[in-house]
Amino acid sequence: MDEAFLRHLYREHHRVNKLPSPRLIADWLDGILQFLFPEMSELRFETEQAFRQHYRTNDLKLFTILDALAEHLTVPADEIRSGFEEQLPAIHATLIEDAEAILAGDPAAVSRVEVITTYPGFYTLAVHRIAHCMHGLGVVLLARMLSEIAHGKTGIEIHPAARIGRRFCIDHGTGIVIGETVQIGNGVKMYQGVTLGALSVQKEMARTKRHPTIGDRVVIYAGATILGGDTVIGADSIIGGNTWIVKSVAAGSRIYYDWRVPERPVK
């Protein structure tokens, strides 16, 4: 091994020693999901005291994670922890609505328990809503690490800054990409392979709205691509599979491709 290269790598390892262990982050995330949803938990608690102790033990992992991220934080760790804990009831309530929306929107789903324990769309949403909370509290690096755990497990990529409304239904889901500045309304349903992305922009525009806005009760079928920060899909629209959209669509629209004229969209 080249000595200069070895010393360089050692210095790089030393430089990132303070970053939290990816395994610790995954363990904390699993603990939070199991706390919120007993259907996901391998543990059964005989007493409320045991349940509370389990939560406190998992909570200590968050402090360890935040301590390792101290150089990346703009507010004290205890404020972040308190802010996250305050938002947990709302996160849980929203995820129950998501589970019910998936159950209602997928004829193959037979129970909420099945949705919570087996549906990749629900798992990804659960992780996203936790990551989105952390992003809002200023723990951006942790939020990205959480979103990549879900991405790796499900093939669904949602940037933690994306704003997703209530009762979001992901059916199947593999290959979905939802960008940083996406805004999604309430009651939206989305199938696999959908991209809500940006048109090519310069790096200097990174802080601008680059991704589309999706109105309430929109349905987006498999393989659709919707691009651009000025693109708005109006409420109650249906976007057909394999469509390519870079301009706004009025409320109540039906957008699809006629297979007989594949190069021309038809409303």
C-alpha positions in Angstrom: 0.0 0.0 0.0 1.3 3.5 -0.9 2.3 5.2 2.4 1.2 8.7 1.3 -2.2 7.3 0.3 -2.6 5.4 3.6 -1.8 8.5 5.6 -4.3 10.5 3.6 -7.0 8.0 4.3 -6.1 7.9 8.0 -6.5 11.7 8.2 -9.9 11.5 6.4 -11.1 8.8 8.9 -9.9 11.0 11.8 -11.7 14.0 10.3 -15.1 12.3 10.3 -14.7 10.5 13.7 -17.4 12.7 15.1 -20.1 11.7 12.6 -22.7 9.4 14.1 -22.6 5.7 13.3 -25.0 4.8 10.4 -26.0 1.7 12.4 -26.9 3.9 15.5 -29.1 6.1 13.3 -30.8 3.0 11.8 -31.3 1.6 15.3 -32.8 4.9 16.6 -35.1 5.1 13.5 -36.3 1.5 14.1 -36.9 2.3 17.7 -39.1 5.3 16.9 -41.1 3.4 14.3 -41.7 0.6 16.8 -42.7 3.1 19.4 -45.2 4.7 17.1 -46.6 1.5 15.6 -46.8 -1.7 17.8 -47.4 -3.6 14.5 -43.7 -3.0 13.7 -42.4 -3.9 17.2 -40.7 -7.1 18.1 -41.2 -6.3 21.8 -44.3 -6.7 24.0 -44.5 -4.7 27.1 -46.0 -6.1 30.3 -46.2 -2.8 32.0 -46.5 0.9 31.1 -43.2 1.5 33.1 -41.4 -1.0 30.8 -42.8 0.8 27.8 -41.7 4.2 29.0 -38.2 2.9 29.8 -37.9 1.5 26.3 -38.7 5.0 24.9 -36.2 6.6 27.2 -33.5 4.1 26.1 -34.1 4.9 22.5 -34.2 8.6 23.3 -30.7 8.4 24.6 -29.6 7.2 21.1 -30.9 10.5 19.7 -28.8 12.5 22.1 -25.7 10.5 21.1 -26.5 11.1 17.4 -27.0 14.8 18.0 -23.8 15.1 20.1 -21.9 13.6 17.2 -23.5 16.1 14.9 -22.7 19.1 17.1 -20.6 20.8 14.5 -23.5 20.8 12.1 -26.2 22.1 14.5 -27.3 25.7 14.8 -29.4 25.1 18.0 -28.7 23.1 21.1 -29.3 19.4 21.0 -31.9 19.5 23.9 -34.0 22.0 21.9 -34.0 19.7 18.9 -34.9 16.7 21.0 -37.8 18.7 22.7 -39.0 20.0 19.4 -39.0 16.5 17.9 -40.9 15.0 20.8 -43.5 17.8 20.7 -44.2 17.0 17.0 -44.4 13.2 17.5 -48.2 13.1 18.2 -48.9 15.1 15.0 -46.5 12.9 13.0 -48.3 9.8 14.3 -51.8 11.1 13.5 -50.7 12.1 10.0 -49.2 8.6 9.4 -52.4 6.9 10.5 -54.3 9.0 7.9 -51.7 7.9 5.3 -52.2 4.3 6.2 -56.0 4.7 5.9 -55.5 6.4 2.5 -53.4 3.5 1.2 -55.9 1.0 2.5 -58.7 2.8 0.8 -56.8 3.4 -2.4 -55.4 -0.1 -3.0 -58.0 -2.9 -3.7 -55.3 -5.5 -2.7 -54.9 -4.1 0.8 -57.1 -5.9 3.4 -56.2 -4.2 6.6 -54.4 -1.3 8.2 -52.1 -3.7 9.9 -51.1 -5.1 6.5 -50.3 -1.6 5.2 -48.2 -0.7 8.2 -46.2 -3.9 8.3 -45.7 -4.7 4.6 -46.2 -1.7 2.3 -43.0 0.1 1.2 -45.0 3.2 0.5 -46.1 3.5 4.1 -42.6 2.8 5.4 -41.1 5.4 3.2 -43.8 8.0 4.3 -43.2 7.2 7.9 -39.4 7.8 7.5 -40.1 10.9 5.4 -42.3 12.5 8.0 -39.7 11.9 10.7 -36.9 13.2 8.4 -39.0 16.2 7.4 -39.4 17.1 11.1 -35.7 16.8 11.6 -35.0 18.9 8.5 -37.3 21.6 9.9 -35.5 21.5 13.2 -32.2 22.2 11.4 -30.7 18.7 11.5 -30.2 18.6 7.8 -27.5 15.9 7.6 -29.5 13.5 9.9 -32.6 14.1 7.8 -30.7 13.1 4.6 -29.3 10.0 6.3 -32.8 9.0 7.4 -34.3 9.5 3.9 -31.5 7.4 2.4 -32.3 4.5 4.8 -35.8 4.4 3.3 -34.5 4.9 -0.2 -32.2 1.9 0.2 -34.9 -0.3 1.5 -37.7 0.6 -0.9 -36.3 2.3 -4.0 -38.5 5.4 -3.2 -36.5 8.6 -3.0 -38.1 11.5 -1.2 -36.0 14.6 -0.2 -36.6 15.4 3.5 -37.4 19.0 2.7 -40.3 18.0 0.3 -43.7 19.1 1.7 -46.3 16.4 1.5 -49.9 16.9 2.6 -52.2 14.6 4.5 -53.6 11.3 3.3 -50.9 10.6 0.8 -51.2 7.2 -1.0 -48.2 5.6 -2.6 -49.2 2.5 -4.6 -46.3 0.1 -5.2 -43.8 3.0 -5.3 -40.5 1.6 -6.6 -38.7 4.3 -8.6 -40.6 7.3 -7.3 -38.4 10.4 -7.0 -39.7 13.5 -5.1 -37.4 16.5 -5.2 -36.4 19.0 -2.5 -38.9 21.8 -3.3 -41.8 19.7 -4.2 -45.2 20.6 -2.6 -47.9 18.0 -2.6 -51.5 18.7 -1.4 -53.9 16.5 0.4 -55.4 13.3 -0.8 -52.9 12.7 -3.6 -52.3 9.2 -5.0 -49.1 8.3 -6.8 -47.9 5.1 -8.5 -44.5 3.6 -9.2 -41.8 5.3 -11.3 -43.1 8.9 -10.9 -40.6 11.7 -11.0 -41.3 15.1 -9.5 -38.1 16.8 -10.5 -36.3 19.9 -11.6 -35.5 21.2 -15.0 -31.7 21.7 -15.5 -30.7 24.7 -13.4 -27.5 26.3 -12.4 -26.0 25.5 -8.9 -26.7 29.2 -8.0 -30.4 28.5 -8.2 -30.2 25.7 -5.5 -32.2 27.7 -3.0 -35.1 28.5 -5.4 -38.3 26.6 -6.1 -37.1 24.1 -8.7 -39.7 21.3 -8.4 -43.4 21.1 -9.2 -46.5 21.7 -7.0 -49.2 19.0 -6.9 -52.7 20.1 -6.0 -55.2 18.3 -3.8 -56.7 14.9 -4.8 -54.4 14.5 -7.9 -53.7 11.0 -9.2 -50.4 10.4 -11.0 -50.0 7.1 -12.8 -46.9 5.0 -13.3 -43.9 6.5 -15.1 -45.1 10.1 -15.3 -42.4 12.8 -15.2 -43.4 16.3 -14.0 -40.6 18.9 -13.9 -40.0 22.5 -13.0 -40.6 24.9 -10.1 -43.3 26.8 -12.0 -45.2 23.7 -12.9 -48.5 23.4 -11.0 -50.8 20.4 -11.4 -54.3 21.7 -10.5 -56.5 20.0 -8.0 -58.5 16.9 -9.0 -56.4 16.2 -12.1 -55.4 12.8 -13.4 -52.0 12.4 -14.9 -51.7 9.3 -17.1 -48.7 6.9 -17.2 -45.5 7.8 -19.1 -46.5 11.5 -19.6 -43.9 14.2 -19.7 -45.1 17.5 -18.2 -43.1 20.8 -17.9 -46.1 23.3 -17.9 -48.9 23.9 -15.5 -52.1 21.9 -15.8 -55.5 23.4 -14.9 -57.6 21.9 -12.1 -59.7 18.9 -13.2 -57.5 18.1 -16.2 -57.0 14.6 -17.7 -53.6 14.3 -19.2 -52.5 11.1 -21.1 -50.8 9.9 -24.3 -52.8 8.4 -27.2 -50.8 5.3 -28.1 -51.7 5.9 -31.8 -49.9 9.3 -31.7 -47.3 8.7 -29.0 -45.5 12.0 -29.6 -48.6 14.2 -28.9 -50.3 14.6 -25.5 -54.0 14.5 -25.4 -56.3 16.1 -22.8 
